[in-house]
Amino acid sequence: MDALRKYIDRYVALEDAEFDFFYSFLEEKTFQKHEYIQQSGSICTHHHFIIEGLVKSFYIDDSGTERIVQFGIENWWVTNLESFKKQEPSLIQIQTLEKTTVLRIKKQDLDLAFNKIPKIERLFRLIYENWLIAEQRKGFFYMKTSSKDRYLALVESIPNFVQRVPQYMIASYLDITPEYLSELRKSL
């Protein structure tokens, strides 16, 4: 509860009653390591706030290769936004890499919170804007920088992250081969 309150306070100032109303819709759930939070082909029904743990969002390409598009760590929201908003089958999967505890909210409850407390809608608009900016920066950064610089930026932005994630997954996220990542790490 405290972690979520601190997170929300970075974006909007909720009255205690507003926070309590929003919090009443949240369900705490723990997923074991390698458990799926979201599977492709099913409709995404929840937004998840990670209290503790680590997840990956990915899809399987036409050649059968896993392509990681996002990681999620503590104090991050994760969902398949397209499936969540459109209520259509998900194209991506979300899987835990560690035992992961989340606070999750159903779509209909989030919509109700948006209607009852405009600050909650503002909160999620700001979260979505920050996510979109991060995705645009990532795309631009990937086009303009070398694999080495992408790796160094990842290590610098989330220092203990690379110790928590297998190297082949980091390579997938950076869109490089595991062998090349190994060579990069040796050269550093």
C-alpha positions in Angstrom: 0.0 0.0 0.0 2.8 2.4 0.9 4.7 1.7 -2.3 1.6 2.4 -4.4 0.8 5.6 -2.5 4.3 6.9 -3.0 4.1 6.0 -6.7 0.8 7.8 -7.1 2.0 10.9 -5.2 4.6 11.4 -7.9 1.8 12.1 -10.4 -1.3 13.3 -8.6 -2.3 14.3 -5.0 -5.1 12.1 -3.9 -7.1 12.7 -0.8 -7.1 9.8 1.6 -10.7 8.9 0.8 -9.9 8.9 -3.0 -6.8 6.7 -2.5 -8.9 4.3 -0.3 -11.6 4.2 -2.9 -9.1 3.3 -5.7 -7.2 0.9 -3.4 -10.5 -1.0 -2.7 -10.5 -2.2 -6.3 -7.0 -3.6 -6.2 -6.4 -7.3 -5.6 -3.0 -8.6 -4.4 -1.8 -11.6 -6.3 1.5 -13.5 -6.2 2.7 -15.4 -9.3 5.4 -18.0 -9.1 8.6 -17.8 -11.2 7.9 -18.5 -14.9 4.1 -18.2 -14.4 2.1 -16.3 -17.1 0.3 -13.1 -16.1 -1.0 -12.8 -19.7 -1.0 -15.3 -22.5 -1.3 -14.6 -26.2 -4.7 -15.2 -27.6 -6.5 -14.3 -24.4 -8.0 -11.0 -23.5 -6.1 -8.8 -21.1 -8.4 -8.1 -18.1 -6.1 -6.4 -15.6 -3.5 -3.7 -15.1 -0.8 -4.9 -12.7 1.3 -2.8 -10.4 4.5 -4.7 -9.5 5.2 -4.7 -5.7 8.0 -7.2 -5.9 9.4 -9.2 -8.7 10.3 -9.0 -12.4 8.3 -9.8 -15.6 8.9 -9.8 -19.3 6.5 -9.0 -22.1 7.2 -10.8 -25.4 5.9 -12.4 -28.5 7.0 -15.3 -30.7 7.9 -14.2 -34.2 7.2 -16.2 -37.4 10.5 -18.1 -37.1 9.6 -19.2 -33.6 12.0 -16.8 -31.8 11.0 -15.1 -28.6 11.2 -11.3 -29.0 11.2 -9.4 -25.7 9.6 -6.0 -26.0 9.5 -4.9 -22.3 10.6 -5.8 -18.8 8.7 -4.7 -15.7 10.2 -4.3 -12.2 9.1 -3.0 -8.9 6.9 0.1 -8.9 6.0 -0.3 -12.6 2.6 -0.9 -14.2 2.4 -3.7 -16.7 -0.3 -4.8 -19.0 -1.0 -5.4 -22.7 -2.5 -2.0 -23.2 -4.0 -2.8 -26.7 -5.8 -5.9 -25.5 -6.8 -4.2 -22.2 -8.3 -1.2 -23.9 -9.9 -2.9 -26.9 -10.8 -6.1 -25.1 -9.4 -8.1 -28.0 -7.1 -11.2 -27.8 -3.5 -10.3 -26.8 -0.7 -10.6 -29.2 1.9 -10.6 -26.5 2.5 -12.7 -23.3 3.6 -11.5 -19.9 5.6 -13.9 -17.8 7.3 -13.7 -14.5 11.1 -14.1 -14.3 11.0 -14.2 -10.5 8.3 -14.8 -7.9 6.3 -11.7 -8.4 3.6 -10.0 -6.3 1.3 -7.4 -7.9 -1.6 -5.3 -7.1 -4.0 -5.7 -10.0 -7.2 -3.9 -11.1 -9.9 -5.1 -13.5 -10.7 -3.0 -16.5 -14.3 -2.3 -15.4 -13.1 -1.2 -11.9 -10.5 1.0 -13.4 -13.1 2.6 -15.7 -15.3 3.1 -12.6 -12.4 4.8 -10.8 -11.8 7.0 -13.8 -15.5 8.1 -13.7 -15.6 8.7 -9.9 -12.2 10.2 -9.4 -10.9 12.3 -12.3 -7.4 12.4 -10.7 -7.2 8.6 -11.3 -7.8 9.1 -15.0 -5.2 11.9 -15.0 -2.8 9.5 -13.2 -3.1 6.9 -15.9 -3.0 9.4 -18.7 0.4 10.6 -17.3 1.6 7.0 -16.9 0.5 6.3 -20.5 2.2 9.5 -21.7 5.5 8.5 -19.9 5.3 5.0 -21.4 4.8 6.4 -24.9 7.7 8.8 -24.5 9.9 6.0 -23.3 8.9 3.8 -26.2 9.6 6.6 -28.7 12.9 7.3 -27.1 13.8 3.6 -27.2 12.9 3.5 -30.9 14.9 6.6 -31.7 17.8 5.5 -29.5 18.0 2.1 -31.1 18.1 3.6 -34.6 20.9 6.1 -33.7 23.2 4.1 -31.4 25.3 1.1 -31.5 24.5 -2.2 -29.7 27.3 -1.4 -27.2 25.7 2.0 -26.3 22.3 0.4 -26.0 23.7 -2.1 -23.5 25.6 0.5 -21.6 22.5 2.7 -21.4 20.4 -0.2 -20.0 23.0 -1.0 -17.4 23.3 2.6 -16.4 19.5 3.3 -16.2 18.7 0.2 -14.2 21.9 -0.8 -12.4 21.1 -4.1 -10.8 18.7 -5.2 -13.5 21.3 -7.1 -15.6 22.1 -9.3 -12.6 18.4 -10.3 -12.4 17.8 -11.2 -16.0 19.5 -14.0 -18.1 21.8 -12.6 -20.7 20.0 -14.2 -23.6 16.9 -12.2 -22.6 18.8 -9.0 -22.5 20.1 -9.8 -25.9 16.6 -10.3 -27.2 15.4 -7.0 -25.7 18.4 -5.2 -27.3 17.8 -7.0 -30.6 21.3 -8.5 -30.7 22.5 -12.1 -30.5 23.5 -13.6 -27.2 27.0 -14.3 -28.6 27.5 -10.6 -29.5 26.3 -9.6 -26.0 28.8 -12.0 -24.5 31.6 -10.4 -26.6 30.4 -6.9 -25.6 30.4 -7.8 -21.9 33.9 -9.3 -22.2 35.2 -6.1 -23.9 33.9 -4.0 -21.1 
